[in-house]
Amino acid sequence: MNFDIGFIFQVMGQIIRYVPVTIYMAVVSLIIGGALGLVVALVRYYKIPGLSQLLSIMITILKGVPLILIFLIIFLITSQNFNRFAKAVGWHIRYGDLPMSVLAIIGLSLMATVGLSEAFRGAFESVKQVQFDAARSLGMTKMQTIRRVLIPQTMPVALPMIINMLINLIKGTAIASLVSVVELFSAATQTASSNYKYFEAYIAAALIYWMMTIVIERGAVFLELRMDKKIKRS
Amino acid sequence: MQSKTRSSKGLWIGLGVVIVAIIAVMFLHNTGQSSESSSKVETIKVGSGNDGQPFAYLDKDGKPAGMDIALLQAIDKKLPQYKFKLTLSDFPTMITNLKSGKTTIAMYQIEQNAERKENFKFGTVGYTVWDTLLATKKSTGVLDSFADAKGKKLYVTNSTNQATLTDAYLKKNANAYSVVRGTYTMEQVAQGLNSEQFNVYPAPKYSIDLLNRQFKTNLVYGKSVNHSNAYPMFNKKADPKFVKAVNKAMAEMKEDGTLKKLSNQWLKGDYVPKD
């Protein structure tokens, strides 16, 4: 087989401009998923009656649905109803005007919410009961305990899982072409459509994903060291 | 300090593993050979798709089915000196298998172009018309060329010839139209047109007929913007005797109406090229 190494570099040069959109979708989804995941984890940790059971069922259902299916469901629901909804509320925007990356972010955020809610729930368990007793003895309210005791002690434990989720989200963006978002992977595939050099195009995409992952991992190590220092100081 | 040394060591190990993996995969691709039996009947490994209904897919019983599969089986029947062994996969894997020599021939509605001819051999008998038409809703109007699509929004599926054509025109005529790119299912395409996500769909007549038949989209189209047919595609090193035999068998099947029969059976219409 003629293996065209030059084409790998050519593809890398062409698809590198899709790195920002890939990172944008992954980071925004991580922030949304992180916030929602934290709320879900708190509700389940404090066993808020009704809501805790409801969220538990929702998380179980979402866990079992493949991301590809979530994307398709989001597309079909929004494409069928958005124009009607926009007309009803008096918006002058049509479905075609929507940035489709929003749909991908919704799908990826759901994935992040499920993963991170479980990560936070596990991290909460690492906080010792004596910490809560100390907070109570100081007269802290529940919200103050969450803000000043629970979350600060949880974050260092949950950080590796958060970073892992960010990497998973970056890889998850590879199916965003299902909702017509051009990102790294679909751009790489497109470059091979006329000459059928798919193998080279895939290697080019893999190398860029790998470089992104390395940068994130290095950043995570740096962040962990800083957190360790901060904890030791305090 | 120690953890820094350890992490950079890990990085080098990771780099080494990736390089070894790439070399191993390249090596495996280079050693791929089509199997040949020592008897007079030669086994030919044949590539096609497993996810493209009605061209090549797995039916509800998991058996290969579709226009391209039926055509391959018909060719196999006509060539007693060869025995076809099917290898089904997604499109890019099928191409990689053919290029590496793991398969000798592939059929999955493949169109020709100059770049592809550099890497593969093509058969001489086309079996499905793939002329690109610009499908629109009646309200958008009938379009005869890419120039008519000025200011409109087109949808193209990644990795298709339609995407290449759309991009080629856009390269020469920047801002002529905007393009939505994706890997939509036919249902999504229908939904995209209905919801006005885009208003032009460059596609072959077969796809437009399918949308109109299955999703009642009532699409219209004008003149074709290019002429193209689907052909069998061979590994560059395929035995010329085998290529000739396939061409001969296909020419006979075109002549005796077998291609038309298969097209009517699987594509619900006669899409056999006249040229």
Chai-1 contact restraints between the chains, C-beta under 6 A:
chainA,res_idxA,chainB,res_idxB,connection_type,confidence,min_distance_angstrom,max_distance_angstrom,comment,restraint_id
A,M1,B,H29,contact,1.0,0.0,6.0,A-B,restraint_1
A,M1,B,N30,contact,1.0,0.0,6.0,A-B,restraint_2
A,M1,B,K99,contact,1.0,0.0,6.0,A-B,restraint_3
A,M1,B,S100,contact,1.0,0.0,6.0,A-B,restraint_4
A,F3,B,M26,contact,1.0,0.0,6.0,A-B,restraint_5
A,S79,B,Q191,contact,1.0,0.0,6.0,A-B,restraint_6
A,S79,B,S195,contact,1.0,0.0,6.0,A-B,restraint_7
A,N83,B,S195,contact,1.0,0.0,6.0,A-B,restraint_8
A,R94,B,E196,contact,1.0,0.0,6.0,A-B,restraint_9
A,Y95,B,S195,contact,1.0,0.0,6.0,A-B,restraint_10
A,Y95,B,Q197,contact,1.0,0.0,6.0,A-B,restraint_11
A,G96,B,E196,contact,1.0,0.0,6.0,A-B,restraint_12
A,G96,B,Q197,contact,1.0,0.0,6.0,A-B,restraint_13
A,S177,B,N158,contact,1.0,0.0,6.0,A-B,restraint_14
A,S177,B,G182,contact,1.0,0.0,6.0,A-B,restraint_15
A,S177,B,T183,contact,1.0,0.0,6.0,A-B,restraint_16
A,L178,B,T183,contact,1.0,0.0,6.0,A-B,restraint_17
A,S180,B,V180,contact,1.0,0.0,6.0,A-B,restraint_18
A,S180,B,G182,contact,1.0,0.0,6.0,A-B,restraint_19
A,V182,B,R181,contact,1.0,0.0,6.0,A-B,restraint_20
A,S186,B,N158,contact,1.0,0.0,6.0,A-B,restraint_21
A,T189,B,N158,contact,1.0,0.0,6.0,A-B,restraint_22
A,T189,B,S159,contact,1.0,0.0,6.0,A-B,restraint_23
A,Q190,B,N158,contact,1.0,0.0,6.0,A-B,restraint_24
A,S193,B,S159,contact,1.0,0.0,6.0,A-B,restraint_25
A,S193,B,A163,contact,1.0,0.0,6.0,A-B,restraint_26
A,S193,B,T164,contact,1.0,0.0,6.0,A-B,restraint_27
A,S194,B,E115,contact,1.0,0.0,6.0,A-B,restraint_28
A,S194,B,T164,contact,1.0,0.0,6.0,A-B,restraint_29
A,N195,B,E115,contact,1.0,0.0,6.0,A-B,restraint_30
A,Y196,B,I95,contact,1.0,0.0,6.0,A-B,restraint_31
A,Y196,B,R116,contact,1.0,0.0,6.0,A-B,restraint_32
A,Y198,B,P92,contact,1.0,0.0,6.0,A-B,restraint_33
A,Y198,B,I95,contact,1.0,0.0,6.0,A-B,restraint_34
A,Y198,B,T96,contact,1.0,0.0,6.0,A-B,restraint_35
A,F199,B,T96,contact,1.0,0.0,6.0,A-B,restraint_36
A,V221,B,S7,contact,1.0,0.0,6.0,A-B,restraint_37
